[in-house]
Amino acid sequence: MTDTPWKTYAEMIAEGDRGWRQTSVQELLAVAGERKAGRRIIAGIERELAAQRVGYFPTQLPTDQTAFVLLYNQDLQGVGSLLHLVRQLTETGTSTNSQIITLHALLHQLRARPDEDATPE
């Protein structure tokens, strides 16, 4: 099976960037092999990211090529699962008790194991 550019990109996020990555729309266009970020092109990028289980913020990718976006692997424990849950809650505007309990547990887990690369405030 041949790796697609999107599969390779998703693996880079999962393995090299600890499950999340800040990037620009311009970089996403480069992965897609496109030059301009029209609504149709952005919709295609969103489909490709979803197919690779890569979530993103904002919840609708902008067409501004200089805009930054946050990508995350939906399947990884920790930050990826936390971001995916926050996105789900943001999209629906509602939450279940289970989602809130999970969100609390993930936040507690992150607080208990601070990022070793973080600089003290």
Residue frames as a rotation matrix with the C-alpha (Angstrom) as fourth column:
MET 1
0.579 0.815 0.000 0.00
0.815 -0.579 0.000 0.00
0.000 0.000 -1.000 0.00
THR 2
-0.317 -0.694 0.646 1.35
0.694 -0.634 -0.340 3.40
0.646 0.341 0.683 -0.97
ASP 3
-0.249 0.163 -0.955 1.48
0.798 -0.524 -0.298 6.20
-0.549 -0.836 0.001 1.54
THR 4
0.451 0.428 0.783 -0.35
0.750 -0.658 -0.073 9.32
0.484 0.620 -0.617 0.48
PRO 5
-0.484 -0.612 0.626 0.98
0.173 -0.768 -0.617 12.79
0.858 -0.190 0.478 1.34
TRP 6
0.190 0.649 0.737 -1.85
-0.680 -0.454 0.575 13.10
0.708 -0.611 0.355 3.88
LYS 7
0.894 0.075 -0.442 -1.03
0.198 0.819 0.539 9.78
0.402 -0.569 0.717 5.55
THR 8
-0.052 -0.992 -0.117 2.62
0.790 0.031 -0.612 10.82
0.611 -0.125 0.782 5.83
TYR 9
-0.408 -0.029 0.912 1.58
-0.238 -0.961 -0.138 14.21
0.881 -0.274 0.386 7.22
ALA 10
0.633 0.723 0.277 -0.72
-0.505 0.115 0.855 12.58
0.586 -0.682 0.438 9.80
GLU 11
0.664 -0.475 -0.577 2.08
0.623 0.779 0.076 10.23
0.414 -0.410 0.813 10.88
MET 12
-0.398 -0.821 0.409 4.38
0.440 -0.562 -0.700 13.22
0.805 -0.098 0.585 11.32
ILE 13
-0.024 0.481 0.877 1.82
-0.630 -0.688 0.360 14.84
0.776 -0.544 0.319 13.63
ALA 14
0.879 0.459 -0.128 1.32
-0.226 0.638 0.736 11.65
0.419 -0.618 0.665 15.63
GLU 15
0.633 -0.682 -0.366 4.97
0.738 0.674 0.020 10.72
0.233 -0.283 0.931 15.99
GLY 16
-0.292 -0.910 0.294 7.12
0.791 -0.402 -0.461 13.84
0.538 0.098 0.837 15.67
ASP 17
-0.553 0.133 0.822 4.91
-0.209 -0.978 0.017 16.51
0.806 -0.162 0.569 17.19
ARG 18
-0.994 0.100 -0.031 3.53
0.064 0.337 -0.939 14.60
-0.083 -0.936 -0.342 20.19
GLY 19
-0.435 0.891 0.134 0.07
0.864 0.454 -0.217 14.45
-0.255 0.021 -0.967 18.68
TRP 20
0.689 0.676 -0.263 -0.42
0.562 -0.727 -0.396 18.11
-0.458 0.125 -0.880 17.82
ARG 21
-0.461 -0.824 0.330 1.05
0.850 -0.304 0.429 20.75
-0.253 0.479 0.841 15.53
GLN 22
0.389 0.464 -0.795 0.55
0.103 -0.880 -0.463 24.42
-0.915 0.098 -0.391 14.80
THR 23
-0.538 -0.522 0.662 0.77
0.726 0.112 0.678 25.14
-0.428 0.846 0.319 11.11
SER 24
-0.553 0.347 -0.758 -0.52
-0.437 -0.895 -0.091 27.51
-0.710 0.280 0.646 8.45
VAL 25
0.593 0.786 0.175 -3.16
-0.125 0.304 -0.944 27.08
-0.796 0.538 0.279 5.80
GLN 26
0.454 -0.509 -0.731 -0.33
-0.891 -0.265 -0.369 27.63
-0.006 0.819 -0.574 3.32
GLU 27
-0.647 -0.709 0.281 1.41
-0.718 0.691 0.089 24.45
-0.257 -0.144 -0.956 4.55
LEU 28
-0.153 0.685 0.712 -1.84
0.005 0.721 -0.693 22.49
-0.988 -0.103 -0.114 4.21
LEU 29
0.758 0.386 -0.526 -2.19
-0.466 -0.244 -0.851 23.77
-0.457 0.890 -0.005 0.66
ALA 30
-0.103 -0.888 -0.447 1.33
-0.994 0.108 0.014 22.55
0.036 0.446 -0.894 -0.08
VAL 31
-0.686 -0.090 0.722 0.48
-0.293 0.943 -0.160 19.06
-0.666 -0.321 -0.673 1.20
ALA 32
0.278 0.906 0.318 -2.66
0.134 0.291 -0.947 19.12
-0.951 0.306 -0.040 -0.96
GLY 33
-0.515 -0.543 0.663 -0.67
0.741 0.106 0.663 20.26
-0.431 0.833 0.348 -3.99
GLU 34
0.469 0.758 0.453 -2.74
0.864 -0.500 -0.057 23.42
0.183 0.418 -0.890 -4.31
ARG 35
-0.604 -0.706 0.371 -1.86
0.645 -0.706 -0.293 27.11
0.469 0.062 0.881 -4.55
LYS 36
-0.654 0.455 0.604 -5.02
-0.480 -0.867 0.133 28.92
0.584 -0.203 0.786 -3.50
ALA 37
-0.953 0.270 -0.140 -7.37
0.273 0.558 -0.783 28.29
-0.133 -0.785 -0.605 -0.62
GLY 38
-0.536 0.844 0.008 -10.86
-0.621 -0.400 0.674 28.49
0.572 0.356 0.739 -2.09
ARG 39
0.008 0.644 0.765 -13.82
-0.962 0.214 -0.171 27.01
-0.274 -0.734 0.621 -0.24
ARG 40
0.853 0.311 -0.419 -13.78
-0.455 0.836 -0.305 23.85
0.255 0.451 0.855 -2.44
ILE 41
0.037 -0.934 -0.355 -10.06
-0.171 0.344 -0.923 23.30
0.985 0.095 -0.147 -1.82
ILE 42
-0.576 -0.211 0.790 -10.47
-0.773 -0.176 -0.610 23.84
0.268 -0.962 -0.062 1.93
ALA 43
0.464 0.813 0.352 -13.38
-0.865 0.502 -0.017 21.37
-0.190 -0.296 0.936 2.01
GLY 44
0.705 -0.284 -0.650 -11.11
-0.186 0.810 -0.556 18.80
0.684 0.513 0.518 0.33
ILE 45
-0.432 -0.888 0.156 -8.36
-0.330 -0.004 -0.944 19.41
0.839 -0.459 -0.292 2.88
GLU 46
-0.242 0.428 0.871 -10.89
-0.968 -0.040 -0.249 19.01
-0.071 -0.903 0.424 5.71
ARG 47
0.810 0.554 -0.192 -12.00
-0.578 0.810 -0.100 15.67
0.100 0.192 0.976 4.22
GLU 48
0.314 -0.786 -0.532 -8.41
-0.073 0.538 -0.839 14.46
0.947 0.303 0.111 3.90
LEU 49
-0.593 -0.509 0.624 -7.61
-0.618 -0.208 -0.758 15.42
0.516 -0.835 -0.192 7.49
ALA 50
0.183 0.760 0.624 -10.76
-0.961 0.272 -0.051 13.68
-0.208 -0.590 0.780 8.74
ALA 51
0.804 0.098 -0.586 -9.85
-0.353 0.872 -0.338 10.53
0.478 0.479 0.736 6.78
GLN 52
-0.106 -0.936 -0.334 -6.51
0.083 0.327 -0.941 10.48
0.991 -0.128 0.043 8.63
ARG 53
0.527 0.423 -0.737 -8.18
0.754 0.168 0.635 11.12
0.393 -0.891 -0.230 12.03
VAL 54
-0.709 -0.693 -0.131 -6.56
0.697 -0.659 -0.283 14.55
0.110 -0.292 0.950 12.28
GLY 55
0.459 0.857 -0.235 -8.72
0.886 -0.462 0.044 17.17
-0.071 -0.229 -0.971 13.95
TYR 56
-0.556 -0.650 0.519 -8.20
0.707 -0.698 -0.117 20.91
0.438 0.302 0.847 13.71
PHE 57
0.359 0.543 -0.759 -8.95
0.745 -0.657 -0.117 24.28
-0.562 -0.524 -0.640 15.23
PRO 58
-0.502 0.856 0.124 -10.64
-0.756 -0.365 -0.543 26.44
-0.420 -0.367 0.830 14.22
THR 59
-0.240 0.474 0.847 -13.43
0.042 0.877 -0.479 23.97
-0.970 -0.079 -0.230 13.54
GLN 60
0.839 0.322 0.439 -13.73
0.452 0.039 -0.891 25.30
-0.304 0.946 -0.113 9.99
LEU 61
-0.146 -0.988 0.057 -10.41
0.848 -0.095 0.521 25.87
-0.509 0.124 0.852 8.24
PRO 62
0.365 0.249 -0.897 -9.96
-0.045 -0.958 -0.284 29.45
-0.930 0.144 -0.338 7.02
THR 63
0.782 -0.084 0.617 -9.28
0.621 0.184 -0.762 30.41
-0.050 0.979 0.196 3.41
ASP 64
0.824 -0.563 0.070 -6.64
-0.563 -0.826 -0.020 32.95
0.069 -0.023 -0.997 4.48
GLN 65
0.646 -0.606 -0.464 -3.33
0.173 0.708 -0.684 31.31
0.743 0.362 0.562 3.52
THR 66
-0.365 -0.839 0.404 -1.44
-0.235 -0.337 -0.912 33.08
0.901 -0.427 -0.074 6.31
ALA 67
0.426 0.617 0.661 -3.87
-0.813 -0.058 0.579 31.92
0.396 -0.785 0.477 9.02
PHE 68
-0.752 -0.654 0.082 -2.58
-0.601 0.629 -0.494 29.52
0.272 -0.420 -0.866 11.66
VAL 69
0.483 0.846 -0.226 -4.39
-0.627 0.514 0.585 26.32
0.611 -0.141 0.779 12.57
LEU 70
-0.358 -0.514 0.780 -3.85
-0.891 0.438 -0.121 23.75
-0.279 -0.738 -0.614 15.29
LEU 71
0.209 0.338 -0.917 -3.88
-0.623 0.769 0.142 20.12
0.754 0.542 0.372 14.12
TYR 72
-0.295 -0.306 0.905 -4.06
-0.909 0.381 -0.167 17.13
-0.294 -0.873 -0.390 16.43
ASN 73
-0.729 0.034 -0.684 -4.21
-0.243 0.921 0.305 13.35
0.640 0.389 -0.663 16.23
GLN 74
0.099 0.913 0.397 -7.64
-0.831 -0.143 0.537 12.31
0.547 -0.383 0.744 17.51
ASP 75
0.674 0.242 -0.698 -6.51
-0.064 0.960 0.271 8.85
0.736 -0.139 0.663 18.59
LEU 76
-0.358 -0.896 -0.262 -3.63
0.279 0.166 -0.946 9.69
0.891 -0.411 0.190 20.91
GLN 77
0.415 0.407 -0.814 -4.08
0.884 0.033 0.467 9.80
0.217 -0.913 -0.346 24.66
GLY 78
-0.360 -0.567 -0.741 -3.43
0.771 -0.629 0.106 13.10
-0.526 -0.532 0.663 26.39
VAL 79
-0.612 0.042 -0.789 -3.49
-0.166 -0.983 0.076 16.30
-0.773 0.177 0.609 24.38
GLY 80
-0.945 0.230 -0.230 -4.99
-0.206 0.123 0.971 14.77
0.252 0.965 -0.069 21.23
SER 81
-0.444 0.823 -0.354 -7.95
0.772 0.552 0.316 13.23
0.455 -0.133 -0.880 23.02
LEU 82
-0.333 0.279 -0.901 -8.42
0.648 -0.626 -0.434 16.39
-0.685 -0.728 0.027 25.08
LEU 83
-0.793 -0.013 -0.610 -8.52
-0.338 -0.823 0.457 18.60
-0.508 0.568 0.648 22.00
HIS 84
-0.844 0.512 -0.162 -10.90
0.100 0.446 0.889 16.22
0.527 0.734 -0.428 20.21
LEU 85
-0.289 0.757 -0.586 -13.31
0.957 0.249 -0.151 16.28
0.032 -0.604 -0.796 23.16
VAL 86
-0.431 0.089 -0.898 -13.15
0.256 -0.942 -0.216 20.08
-0.865 -0.323 0.383 23.34
ARG 87
-0.939 0.082 -0.333 -13.88
-0.340 -0.349 0.873 20.26
-0.045 0.933 0.356 19.63
GLN 88
-0.624 0.751 -0.216 -16.89
0.563 0.624 0.542 17.95
0.542 0.217 -0.812 20.00
LEU 89
-0.176 0.548 -0.818 -18.23
0.888 -0.269 -0.372 20.07
-0.424 -0.792 -0.439 22.85
THR 90
-0.656 -0.146 -0.741 -17.66
-0.063 -0.967 0.246 23.25
-0.752 0.208 0.625 20.85
GLU 91
-0.959 0.249 -0.134 -19.45
-0.121 0.068 0.990 21.93
0.256 0.966 -0.035 17.78
THR 92
-0.408 0.857 -0.316 -22.56
0.694 0.516 0.503 20.67
0.593 -0.014 -0.805 19.57
GLY 93
-0.426 0.214 0.879 -22.88
-0.420 -0.907 0.017 23.38
0.801 -0.362 0.477 22.20
THR 94
0.673 0.617 0.408 -24.04
-0.676 0.290 0.677 20.71
0.300 -0.731 0.613 24.63
SER 95
-0.495 -0.850 -0.180 -22.35
-0.664 0.504 -0.553 18.08
0.561 -0.154 -0.813 26.74
THR 96
0.554 0.578 -0.599 -23.08
-0.037 0.735 0.677 14.85
0.832 -0.353 0.429 28.53
ASN 97
0.843 -0.253 0.475 -21.98
-0.504 -0.058 0.862 14.01
-0.190 -0.966 -0.176 32.05
SER 98
0.710 -0.585 0.392 -19.62
0.561 0.806 0.188 11.44
-0.426 0.087 0.901 30.58
GLN 99
0.437 -0.546 0.715 -17.95
0.612 -0.403 -0.681 14.06
0.660 0.735 0.158 28.38
ILE 100
0.610 -0.181 0.771 -17.49
-0.492 -0.850 0.190 16.45
0.621 -0.495 -0.608 31.29
ILE 101
0.853 -0.315 0.417 -16.07
-0.219 0.509 0.833 13.71
-0.475 -0.801 0.365 33.50
THR 102
0.580 -0.651 0.490 -13.68
0.809 0.530 -0.254 12.70
-0.094 0.543 0.834 30.70
LEU 103
0.480 -0.374 0.794 -12.63
0.204 -0.832 -0.515 16.32
0.853 0.409 -0.323 30.14
HIS 104
0.763 -0.164 0.625 -11.95
-0.628 -0.419 0.656 16.74
0.154 -0.893 -0.423 33.86
ALA 105
0.795 -0.464 0.390 -9.92
0.191 0.803 0.565 13.53
-0.576 -0.375 0.727 33.99
LEU 106
0.504 -0.621 0.601 -7.82
0.803 0.079 -0.591 14.53
0.319 0.780 0.538 30.97
LEU 107
0.525 -0.288 0.801 -7.10
-0.222 -0.955 -0.198 17.96
0.822 -0.074 -0.565 32.42
HIS 108
0.823 -0.205 0.530 -6.17
-0.519 0.109 0.848 16.39
-0.232 -0.973 -0.016 35.75
GLN 109
0.725 -0.562 0.398 -3.88
0.589 0.805 0.063 13.92
-0.356 0.189 0.915 33.96
LEU 110
0.430 -0.566 0.703 -2.12
0.545 -0.458 -0.702 16.75
0.719 0.686 0.111 32.10
ARG 111
0.620 -0.170 0.766 -1.69
-0.560 -0.780 0.279 18.74
0.550 -0.602 -0.579 35.29
ALA 112
0.879 -0.247 0.408 -0.25
-0.202 0.582 0.787 15.73
-0.432 -0.774 0.462 37.09
ARG 113
0.199 -0.827 0.526 2.36
0.784 0.456 0.421 15.22
-0.588 0.328 0.739 34.37
PRO 114
0.647 0.064 -0.759 3.49
-0.195 -0.949 -0.246 18.67
-0.737 0.308 -0.602 33.20
ASP 115
0.936 -0.304 0.176 5.20
0.236 0.175 -0.956 19.00
0.260 0.937 0.235 29.86
GLU 116
0.421 -0.847 -0.324 8.93
0.733 0.107 0.672 18.72
-0.535 -0.520 0.666 30.43
ASP 117
-0.361 -0.557 0.748 9.55
0.895 -0.432 0.110 21.25
0.262 0.709 0.654 27.63
ALA 118
0.629 0.691 0.357 7.36
0.553 -0.720 0.419 23.90
0.546 -0.066 -0.835 29.27
THR 119
-0.535 -0.781 0.321 9.10
0.334 -0.545 -0.769 26.93
0.776 -0.304 0.553 30.66
PRO 120
-0.292 0.429 -0.855 8.16
0.946 0.001 -0.323 28.05
-0.138 -0.903 -0.406 34.17
GLU 121
0.421 0.530 0.736 6.05
0.601 -0.771 0.211 31.20
0.679 0.354 -0.644 34.38
